[in-house]
Amino acid sequence: MSDEFEYQHQVEELAEKSATAARLFDVRRLIGGLFVVYGIIVTIAGITASEADLKKAQNININLWTGLAMLIVGVLFLVWMWLRPATAPEPAPEPPPGPARPGDETV
Amino acid sequence: MHYLAEGLRLPTNALDYSILILYFAVVLGVGFAARRSVQTSLDFFLSGRSLPAWVTGLAFVAANLGALEILGMAANGAQYGVYTVHWYWVGAIPAMVFLGLVMMPFYYGSKVRSVPEFLLHRYGPSSHLLSSVIFSVASVLIAGVNLYAMAIVVEALLGWPQWVAIVVAGFFVLAYITLGGLSSAIYNEVLQFFVILAALIPLTIVGLKRVGGWGGLKDSLETSHGADFTSAWGGTGIGSDNPLGANWLTIVLGLGFCLSFGYWTTNFAEVQRALSAKNLSAAQRTPLIAAFPKMFIPLIVVVPGLIALVLEPGIGTEKSGTQYNDAIPLLMRDLLPNGVLGLAVTGLLAAFMAGMAANVSSFNTVFTNDIWGAYIRKGRPDEYYLLTGRVVTAVGVLCGMGTAFIASSFSNIMNYLQTLFSFFNVPLFCVFIIGMFWKRATAAAGFWGLLSGTVAAMINYFWFYQEGVISIPSDQGANFVSAIVAFVVGGVVMVGVSLFTQPKPVESLAGLVYGTTSPGMAEPPAAGDEAWYRKPALLGWGAIILAALCYVPFSL
């Protein structure tokens, strides 16, 4: 049955060489950063909103509220990342002693 | 695809454009930043199977939350009313939970890299090649349709010529996927998910204030369209008439079972997100985590559709010159001041690009691994397939752009194609589910079940329904019935063929059929996965119960 499960070996080997876990940046930095910037831009638009803007949005200062909410979301993501940084996995984890690897037990 | 009406031009200014340009810059930056993480083909196609569950889960929702889906479901809201919630609560949640709890152990545990690859190991080359080719062709064509739809919307809203929109969006998608592979597609999807929320939540709040809150909205609609319009099940008794053209049985069986299970459990553009998770538990949790946001999306998509119907009572009629698809753009134009307007435009464009990127990133995986690597150039070193994946990405996007240009002259053909491909997923699901639970199902049965189910659905839709042999009140209703036909015919043919052909030896099915395990597959649970809130069963059943509860306010 070695042939049947050859592709699983391939995937395992590639997974060991894979660099994603170690080298891919944290998505929380991306969301947090963009939302903080957007939050600031939109909040300023809210502070400087004109009468026409307010009237159009049914007298809700929607820019102000959206901007502040985005700012909070952005900061929360950055705080989350700071409190619980992603742990890079061990360089080469030892295969667990228990279960055998596919194909090992048969020829 | 419908043309958007004239007069939808948004009053955008420099502020809105800076928000939009910033987004495009970030998207490209993600591609460059993700590039250094791509060392192997597994990194490129499946992010090295290493992402955390919340990231893959949000990408799972976002891959489906393309702009066509957003505009289309708002349009359904304006056209069919509250019935549209069936696409979410019956038509998505149960299938997502089933994928996570029942099917994911087979997909992820067998270490296949794509949905068609599972067919190769469970059945054999014939069904594998058939589904790989159809999936590849469909992905490229759908990416093109997406691009074309975006060009129309952008032309109407911002005044860009269609070819500019097609080239710009196509180029950005090509660049960031070629650079960073699935990781940059997924990261951009997660980002798009939050941006689209930031766009649609303010739109819904302002819109609701305009029509006097939910109470005011409901009163206006019941006065103009009758009480059933704001109820989920009113008027769906068998034989009674409703705008959807479907009764509760075809809704539950056709939409809730055949169509939705077909789409959510076998569409590789979705399943790929789960296969990139870091372990089996995270892969199982991917669609389950996705189910919770999915449940509440109607609040910010269907509700704006209803609001648009109150504000523009003639929407969708010849006289008004507006289409149902214009519902969200109309509200954006009338209600959002500059700033939030820029966010909304950005969210919409982001959703178009993410929808297309999901098609492209699943296409390059299937084409490279399941067609090129499996039948044309076997056994090359991994670098070769990594490079092939990048080239295929570029070719796929260019073909999609070509399709978009063709679509602008033959838009009816594109509608047909989309309907046609939607029928392919249902027999595919039938073949999967029988293959996963019945050891006796044979290789030939897989191929003939797939083919006969697809053909049967097409005959039912294009001949019986469109030629008027049987009478079904609406296209949606006919879709639901065709899906049921595809499932039943595919299943019957599979059972029939299996009984007369030789089954695969049981040893070769380890890990692919219920009750067997792949040798050495049992991996140790990762630290922290035993926490109660990470238990797949709890998340799954929680989602089902919550979706059922969502129906309560709309059923009394």
Interface residues (C-beta under 8 A of the other chain):
Chain A: M1 E4 F5 Y7 Q8 V11 E12 L14 A15 K17 S18 A19 T20 A21 A22 R23 L24 F25 V27 L30 I31 L34 F35 V37 Y38 I41 V42 A45 G46 A49 A52 D53 L54 K56 A57 Q58 I60 I62 N63 W65 T66 G67 A69 M70 V73 A86 P89 P96 G98 P99 A100 R101 P102 G103 D104 E105 T106
Chain B: L15 S18 I19 L22 Y23 V26 V30 A33 A34 R36 S37 V38 Q39 T40 S41 L42 D43 S47 G48 R49 S50 L51 P52 V55 S110 K111 V112 R113 E117 H121 S183 Y187 V190 L191 F194 V195 A198 I201 P202 I205 V206 K209 R210 K278 D334 L335 L336 P337 N338 G339 V340 L343 D382 E507 S508 A510 S518 P519 G520 M521 A522 E523 P524
